[in-house]
Amino acid sequence: MAFEGLADRLQHVMNKIRGKGKVTEADVKEMMREVRLALLEADVNFKVVKDFVKKVSERAIGQEVMKSLTPGQQVIKVVKEELTELMGGENSKIAVASRPPTVVMMVGLQGAGKTTTTGKLANLLRKKHNRKPLLVAADIYRPAAIKQLETLGKQLNIPVFSLGDQVSPIEIAKQAIAKAKEEHHDYVLIDTAGRLHIDEALMDELKQIKEVTKPDEIFLVVDAMTGQDAVNVAQSFNEQLGLTGVILTKLDGDTRGGAALSIKAVTNTPIKFVGMGEKLDALEPFHPERMASRILGMGDVLTLIEKAQAAVDEEKAKELEQKMRTASFTLDDFLEQLGQVRKLGPLDEILKMLPGANKVKGLNNLQIDEKQISRVEAIIRSMTKEEKMNPDIINSSRKKRIAKGSGTTVQDVNRLLKQFDEMKKMMKMMTTMPKGKKKGFRFPFM
């Protein structure tokens, strides 16, 4: 994930000061020297770093911190608050027009992932906000851009408005809005043309589209992996068009995160969404406070809860709880749970959202083998219905058959059956344990 190097450095610095009963001005200066280096290495804009260090230093050396009973903790609180403020302070929501449709212009350079992001945003609006979006193919220059948007529309079952590549993008945008009104779409997402670099022709065309569509939002899509270049691009687009928001793509990649920490301060334009993967549901609203928590190793429970709510079927969850209470949890139920967990995203990323995960030795280098989960699924799918309901009947000949059918070994089958048996015992303990005792109960692997 983005910020990994920065997060490691900042967490190391914060840990040095965290438990201090007394914090001196010299301690703060030393800490801020390290913070400054960490931010510059993460490709954060030099002026932004300078202002950030100045603000934190002034607050950290203030009476409120120095006279506190826990000055170390207070300094960390100050760093978190200023980091949050640097990224925009609070989540900036997408506009809703008083008279539909809400028009969103998607702009950016070629290669930033603008067309895919347009599809992802339409998907998010429909799924999370129950909206009826219309996608508009207004990039007539890039080969296959129209086809790409139409393919995305088909995959997502969202309509795409297109007039081919011989009609001007201004006319396409104009007719798309008329069509959206006619068919009662409440959002129109215009995928405009990108260029390999900013040029006058591109800006003139975008200004004309802005003139005829009067958009409620102008979102710049930038690749987070381009670092400071992303900030320079944002500045240029903002000066010419007056951006209302930025969408950072590839924030899950091996990026230093400098763009996310600099864009708001340099352009005064909020980051509204972030791309966290290639899947069409991997676009998330940007929450500065949650991101600051993650950078400082404090976890991100709210995002984890939201992911779980989106992935887990509530009725099935209640049914599962009942099965756990009555000890009738089967291998079929276990298989279903694996599927639900996989929907949350890569397991190593999910674990890092837990508070205190940064203190678990080796977690940063943890690589959860997804193939191992696939093997478990294959083993269970190779069992008969009777075997899944009652694993006790699985004798050595059945184990050989299951191993052969799943492309695994008898040892793999034995391991799964043993783990499942232990898990059932734990469930039984959890459901029969008095309320007061459950609080202190911990699974052996936690």
C-alpha positions in Angstrom: 0.0 0.0 0.0 1.0 3.6 -0.5 2.8 5.4 2.4 4.4 2.1 3.5 7.9 3.6 3.7 6.6 6.9 5.2 4.5 5.0 7.7 7.4 2.9 8.9 9.6 6.0 9.4 6.9 8.0 11.2 5.9 5.1 13.4 9.5 4.6 14.4 9.8 8.4 15.3 6.5 8.4 17.2 7.4 5.3 19.2 10.5 7.0 20.5 8.4 9.8 22.0 5.2 7.9 22.8 5.9 6.9 26.4 7.9 9.9 27.5 6.9 11.3 30.8 8.6 14.6 30.0 9.2 16.1 26.6 11.7 18.8 26.1 12.1 21.3 23.3 15.2 19.4 22.2 13.1 16.2 21.9 10.6 17.9 19.7 13.3 19.4 17.5 15.0 16.0 17.1 11.7 14.4 16.3 10.7 17.0 13.7 14.1 16.7 12.0 13.3 13.0 11.4 9.7 13.8 10.4 11.0 16.4 7.9 13.4 13.8 6.3 10.7 11.1 6.2 8.2 13.5 4.4 10.8 14.7 1.9 11.8 11.1 1.1 8.1 10.3 0.5 8.2 13.0 -2.2 6.1 15.5 -0.3 6.3 19.1 -1.7 9.2 21.0 0.0 7.1 24.0 1.0 4.3 21.7 2.3 6.9 19.9 4.5 8.3 23.2 5.8 4.8 24.5 6.8 3.8 21.2 8.3 7.0 21.0 10.5 6.5 24.6 11.6 2.9 24.1 12.7 3.6 20.8 14.5 6.7 22.3 16.3 4.7 25.4 17.5 1.9 23.3 18.9 4.2 20.6 20.3 6.3 23.1 22.3 3.1 24.9 23.5 1.9 24.9 27.1 -0.9 22.5 26.4 1.5 19.7 25.5 4.5 20.4 27.8 2.3 20.7 30.9 0.2 17.6 30.0 0.4 14.4 32.1 1.2 12.4 29.0 3.2 14.8 26.8 4.5 12.0 24.5 0.9 11.0 23.6 -0.1 14.7 23.2 2.7 15.2 20.6 1.5 12.2 18.6 -2.1 13.7 18.8 -0.8 17.0 17.4 1.0 15.2 14.5 -2.1 13.2 13.7 -4.3 16.3 13.7 -1.9 18.3 11.5 -1.5 15.3 9.1 -5.3 15.1 8.8 -5.5 18.8 8.2 -2.8 18.6 5.6 -4.9 16.1 3.6 -8.0 18.1 3.7 -9.4 17.8 7.3 -12.5 15.9 6.5 -14.1 13.7 3.9 -15.3 15.9 1.0 -18.5 14.4 -0.5 -19.6 14.4 -4.2 -22.0 17.2 -5.1 -25.7 16.6 -5.7 -27.4 19.1 -8.0 -30.7 20.7 -6.8 -32.2 19.8 -10.2 -30.9 16.5 -11.7 -28.8 15.4 -13.4 -25.6 16.2 -11.5 -22.9 16.6 -14.1 -19.4 15.4 -13.5 -16.5 16.1 -15.8 -13.6 13.6 -15.6 -10.3 15.2 -16.8 -6.7 14.1 -16.7 -3.6 13.1 -18.7 -3.5 10.0 -20.7 -2.5 6.9 -18.8 -3.8 8.0 -15.4 -6.7 5.5 -15.5 -9.4 8.1 -16.2 -11.7 5.9 -18.3 -11.6 3.0 -15.8 -12.0 5.4 -12.9 -15.1 6.9 -14.6 -16.6 3.4 -14.7 -15.6 2.8 -11.0 -17.2 6.1 -9.9 -20.5 5.2 -11.7 -20.4 1.8 -10.0 -19.9 3.4 -6.6 -22.7 5.9 -7.2 -25.1 3.2 -8.1 -24.2 0.6 -5.4 -23.6 2.9 -2.4 -25.8 5.8 -3.2 -28.6 4.1 -5.2 -28.1 6.5 -8.1 -28.8 6.1 -11.8 -25.7 7.2 -13.6 -25.1 7.7 -17.4 -21.6 7.3 -18.8 -20.6 9.6 -21.6 -17.9 8.6 -24.2 -16.4 12.0 -25.1 -12.8 10.9 -25.8 -12.8 10.7 -29.6 -9.0 10.8 -30.0 -7.6 7.8 -28.1 -8.0 4.6 -30.1 -10.4 2.3 -28.4 -11.4 4.8 -25.7 -15.1 4.7 -26.6 -15.0 0.9 -26.9 -13.3 0.7 -23.5 -16.1 2.7 -21.8 -18.8 0.7 -23.6 -17.2 -2.5 -22.3 -17.1 -1.2 -18.8 -20.7 -0.1 -19.1 -21.7 -3.6 -20.2 -19.7 -5.2 -17.3 -21.4 -2.9 -14.8 -24.8 -2.9 -16.5 -24.7 1.0 -16.7 -25.7 2.7 -20.0 -23.1 4.5 -22.1 -23.9 7.5 -24.3 -21.8 7.6 -27.5 -22.0 9.3 -30.9 -18.8 7.7 -32.3 -15.5 9.5 -33.0 -16.7 11.8 -35.8 -18.8 14.1 -33.7 -17.2 16.8 -31.6 -16.8 16.1 -27.8 -18.7 19.4 -27.1 -21.7 18.2 -29.1 -21.5 14.7 -27.5 -21.6 16.2 -24.0 -24.4 18.5 -24.9 -26.6 15.7 -26.3 -25.7 13.4 -23.4 -27.2 15.8 -20.9 -30.4 16.1 -22.9 -30.6 12.3 -23.1 -30.0 12.0 -19.3 -32.9 14.4 -18.6 -35.1 12.5 -20.9 -34.3 9.2 -19.3 -34.2 10.5 -15.7 -30.6 9.8 -15.0 -29.4 11.6 -11.8 -25.7 11.6 -12.6 -23.9 12.2 -15.9 -20.2 11.2 -15.9 -18.3 12.7 -18.9 -15.1 10.8 -19.9 -13.1 13.6 -21.6 -10.0 13.1 -23.7 -6.6 13.0 -22.1 -3.2 13.9 -23.7 0.3 12.7 -22.9 1.0 16.2 -21.6 -1.0 19.4 -21.0 -1.5 21.4 -24.2 -3.5 24.4 -25.3 -5.8 22.3 -27.6 -6.8 20.0 -24.7 -7.5 22.9 -22.4 -9.6 24.8 -25.0 -11.7 21.7 -25.6 -12.3 21.1 -21.9 -13.2 24.8 -21.3 -15.8 24.5 -24.1 -17.3 21.3 -22.6 -17.4 23.1 -19.2 -19.2 26.0 -20.9 -22.0 23.9 -22.5 -22.5 21.4 -19.6 -22.0 23.7 -16.5 -20.7 20.8 -14.5 -21.3 20.5 -10.7 -18.0 18.7 -10.3 -14.7 18.7 -12.3 -12.6 15.8 -11.1 -9.0 15.4 -12.0 -7.8 11.8 -12.2 -4.1 11.5 -11.3 -1.8 8.6 -10.9 -0.5 8.6 -7.3 2.7 6.9 -8.5 3.8 10.0 -10.4 4.6 11.8 -7.1 5.3 15.5 -7.5 4.4 15.4 -11.2 0.8 14.7 -10.0 0.9 17.9 -8.0 2.2 19.9 -10.9 -0.5 18.5 -13.2 -3.2 19.3 -10.6 -2.0 22.9 -10.4 -2.1 23.4 -14.2 -5.6 21.9 -14.5 -6.9 23.8 -11.5 -5.6 27.2 -12.9 -7.3 26.5 -16.3 -10.6 24.8 -15.2 -11.2 25.4 -11.5 -11.2 21.8 -10.2 -13.6 20.8 -7.5 -11.9 17.5 -6.6 -9.1 15.1 -7.3 -9.2 11.3 -7.6 -5.9 9.6 -6.9 -5.5 6.2 -8.7 -3.0 3.4 -7.8 -2.8 4.4 -4.1 -2.5 0.7 -3.4 0.7 0.5 -5.4 4.3 0.9 -4.4 4.0 4.7 -4.1 5.6 7.0 -1.7 2.4 8.9 -1.1 3.8 12.4 -1.5 1.0 13.4 -4.0 -1.7 12.6 -1.5 0.0 14.7 1.2 0.7 17.7 -1.1 -2.2 18.1 -3.5 -4.7 19.7 -1.1 -2.1 22.1 0.3 -0.8 23.2 -3.1 -4.0 23.4 -5.1 -6.6 23.8 -2.3 -8.5 21.1 -4.1 -9.8 18.2 -2.0 -9.0 14.5 -2.7 -12.5 13.1 -3.0 -11.8 9.5 -4.0 -8.9 7.0 -4.1 -8.3 4.0 -6.3 -7.2 1.0 -4.2 -6.9 -1.7 -6.8 -7.9 -2.8 -10.3 -11.3 -4.3 -9.6 -14.3 -2.2 -10.5 -15.4 -1.8 -6.9 -11.9 -0.7 -5.8 -12.7 3.1 -5.5 -13.2 4.5 -2.0 -14.2 7.9 -0.6 -11.0 9.6 0.8 -11.1 10.2 4.6 -8.1 12.3 5.7 -8.4 11.3 9.3 -8.5 7.6 8.6 -5.5 7.9 6.3 -3.6 9.8 9.0 -4.4 7.0 11.4 -3.2 4.4 9.0 0.1 6.3 8.4 0.7 6.5 12.1 -0.1 2.9 12.7 -3.3 3.5 14.6 -5.4 1.3 12.3 -8.5 2.1 10.3 -11.4 0.3 11.9 -14.2 2.5 10.3 -13.0 1.6 6.7 -12.8 -2.1 7.8 -16.4 -2.0 9.1 -17.6 -0.4 5.9 -15.8 -3.0 3.8 -17.4 -5.7 5.9 -20.9 -4.2 5.7 -20.6 -4.0 1.9 -19.2 -7.6 1.6 -21.2 -9.5 4.2 -24.8 -10.6 3.7 -26.6 -9.6 7.0 -29.1 -12.4 6.8 -26.4 -15.0 6.3 -24.4 -13.5 9.2 -27.4 -14.0 11.5 -27.9 -17.5 10.2 -24.2 -18.2 10.8 -24.3 -16.8 14.4 -27.3 -19.2 15.1 -25.3 -22.1 13.7 -22.3 -21.2 15.9 -24.6 -21.1 19.0 -26.1 -24.5 18.2 -22.7 -26.0 17.1 -24.1 -26.9 13.7 -21.5 -25.0 11.7 -20.5 -27.1 8.7 -17.6 -27.1 6.2 -20.1 -25.6 3.7 -20.6 -22.7 6.1 -16.8 -22.4 6.4 -16.4 -22.3 2.6 -19.0 -19.5 2.4 -17.2 -17.5 5.1 -13.9 -17.8 3.2 -15.7 -16.3 0.2 -17.1 -13.4 2.2 -13.6 -12.7 3.7 -12.0 -12.7 0.3 -14.4 -10.0 -0.8 -12.9 -7.6 1.7 -9.7 -7.4 -0.2 -6.1 -8.8 0.2 -5.9 -10.2 3.8 -2.5 -8.7 4.6 -4.0 -5.2 3.8 -7.1 -6.0 6.0 -4.9 -7.0 8.9 -3.0 -3.7 8.8 -6.3 -1.8 9.3 -6.5 -3.3 12.8 -5.4 -0.9 15.7 -2.0 -1.9 17.0 -1.2 -4.0 14.0 2.0 -2.0 13.5 3.3 -3.4 16.8 3.0 -7.0 15.6 6.4 -8.1 14.6 6.8 -9.0 11.0 3.3 -7.9 9.9 4.6 -5.4 7.4 6.5 -8.2 5.6 3.6 -10.6 5.9 2.5 -12.1 2.6 -0.7 -14.2 3.0 -0.6 -16.9 0.4 -3.9 -16.6 -1.5 -3.1 -20.0 -3.1 -3.4 -21.6 0.3 -6.9 -20.3 0.6 -7.7 -21.6 -2.9 -6.4 -25.0 -1.8 -8.7 -25.1 1.2 -11.6 -24.2 -1.0 -10.7 -26.9 -3.5 -10.5 -29.6 -0.7 -13.9 -28.7 0.6 -15.4 -28.6 -2.9 -14.1 -32.1 -3.5 -16.1 -33.5 -0.6 -19.6 -35.0 -0.8 -22.5 -33.2 0.8 -22.6 -35.8 3.6 -18.8 -35.3 4.3 -19.2 -31.5 4.5 -22.1 -32.0 6.9 -20.3 -34.6 9.0 -16.5 -34.6 8.6 -16.1 -37.4 11.2 -17.1 -39.9 8.5 -14.0 -39.0 6.4 -11.8 -42.1 6.7 -8.4 -42.8 5.0 -9.9 -43.9 1.6 -12.2 -40.8 1.5 -9.2 -38.6 2.3 -7.3 -40.1 -0.7 -10.2 -39.5 -3.0 -10.6 -35.8 -1.7 -6.9 -35.2 -2.1 -6.9 -36.5 -5.6 -10.0 -34.5 -6.6 -8.6 -31.3 -5.2 -5.0 -31.7 -6.5 -3.7 -31.7 -2.9 -2.2 -34.2 -0.5 -3.7 -36.3 2.2 -1.6 -34.3 4.7 -3.4 -31.1 3.4 -6.8 -32.7 3.9 -5.8 -33.8 7.5 -4.5 -30.3 8.3 -7.8 -28.7 7.2 -9.9 -31.2 9.1 -7.8 -30.7 12.3 -8.1 -26.9 12.0 -11.8 -27.1 11.4 -12.3 -29.3 14.4 -10.3 -26.9 16.6 -12.3 -24.0 15.3 -15.6 -25.7 16.2 -14.3 -26.3 19.7 -13.4 -22.7 20.1 -16.9 -21.6 18.8 -18.4 -23.9 21.4 -16.3 -22.3 24.2 -17.2 -18.8 23.0 -21.0 -19.5 23.0 -21.0 -21.3 26.4 -18.6 -18.9 28.2 -20.2 -16.5 30.7 -20.5 -12.9 29.4 -17.8 -11.4 31.7 -15.2 -14.0 30.6 -15.7 -13.6 26.9 -14.1 -10.2 27.1 -10.7 -11.6 27.9 -10.9 -14.5 25.5 -8.4 -14.6 22.7 -8.1 -17.0 19.8 -4.7 -18.8 19.9 -3.6 -17.2 16.6 -4.5 -13.6 17.6 
